[in-house]
Amino acid sequence: SPTQKTLDRFFQSS
Amino acid sequence: MFELTMAKGSILQGVLEAILDLVNVANVDCSSKGFSLQALDTEHVVFLSLFFPSEVFRSYRCDEDCSMGIAIADMVDLLRASNDGDIITIKVTDQNFEDITITFESPDKTKTTDMDLQLVDARSHRLKISEWHDMESEYQAIFCMPSAQFMLNCKSLSVIDDDVVIRVNEEVISFSTKGKSGCVNISHVPNKTDNPEKASVTLTHMRGPVSLTLNLRYMKSCAKVSTLFDQVKIGLSTKLPLMVECKIAEKGYIRYFVAPKITE
């Protein structure tokens, strides 16, 4: 089944 | 100095109540243009960004841009103690940048309640995201639907499983799920116009078919906030998180960015 991804791969934390 | 006033039960209070199941602490930026808030859920799956323009408040004053961390759950608890008809003031003075003062004033002005809420560190809740105008063109598909319909879809699907697959192509927008006890597929035939009607599902932007799998727990949270508004706008891309947006007045918005589930 699919795995939950996090936003870290899309957005850079400042 | 920063100071805003609003009536009890205003849209900001409703939104803060509705985001509680995802966020505890938020970063708030205030400028002369309005009040913006960013928050990230503890699992880093959902990023919430909202902007309330100054004109949606009863009064609004911000002499200098300021940024502060607010424990949203504590703030909502304090706001719940207000009475019907109260005018709520939220204030931060330059002399004291350690707490925020919340005041309730009764309609007949005979009772005033002042409360101080300590500010917290919320720097980790800031994320660098592009301006929406740059991002919108990067979504493969964007559609609008009545927010009540969005909530109904999420609720119907969560009876069967924890995940939803949203598929969009020129002909159909579908929400589907498959679980041990069966499957559900909800299909909408979209209108295609730049000027969506409130009661219909409208495909406003289409660069090619796209589908994403999302956890319904997060989608239901987005739907909860969206039901404070008539319409919700949803953007899908395989390269960006799912975007769920509601408009607040002319220039304001509340946007959720939700990381999808992906099969490795």
Chai-1 contact restraints between the chains, C-beta under 6 A:
chainA,res_idxA,chainB,res_idxB,connection_type,confidence,min_distance_angstrom,max_distance_angstrom,comment,restraint_id
A,P2,B,T213,contact,1.0,0.0,6.0,A-B,restraint_1
A,P2,B,K261,contact,1.0,0.0,6.0,A-B,restraint_2
A,P2,B,I262,contact,1.0,0.0,6.0,A-B,restraint_3
A,P2,B,T263,contact,1.0,0.0,6.0,A-B,restraint_4
A,Q4,B,K261,contact,1.0,0.0,6.0,A-B,restraint_5
A,K5,B,A259,contact,1.0,0.0,6.0,A-B,restraint_6
A,K5,B,I262,contact,1.0,0.0,6.0,A-B,restraint_7
A,T6,B,H44,contact,1.0,0.0,6.0,A-B,restraint_8
A,T6,B,V45,contact,1.0,0.0,6.0,A-B,restraint_9
A,T6,B,A259,contact,1.0,0.0,6.0,A-B,restraint_10
A,L7,B,H44,contact,1.0,0.0,6.0,A-B,restraint_11
A,L7,B,F47,contact,1.0,0.0,6.0,A-B,restraint_12
A,L7,B,P241,contact,1.0,0.0,6.0,A-B,restraint_13
A,L7,B,A259,contact,1.0,0.0,6.0,A-B,restraint_14
A,D8,B,H44,contact,1.0,0.0,6.0,A-B,restraint_15
A,F10,B,P241,contact,1.0,0.0,6.0,A-B,restraint_16
A,F11,B,L127,contact,1.0,0.0,6.0,A-B,restraint_17
A,F11,B,I129,contact,1.0,0.0,6.0,A-B,restraint_18
A,Q12,B,K128,contact,1.0,0.0,6.0,A-B,restraint_19
A,S13,B,L127,contact,1.0,0.0,6.0,A-B,restraint_20
A,S14,B,R126,contact,1.0,0.0,6.0,A-B,restraint_21
A,S14,B,K128,contact,1.0,0.0,6.0,A-B,restraint_22
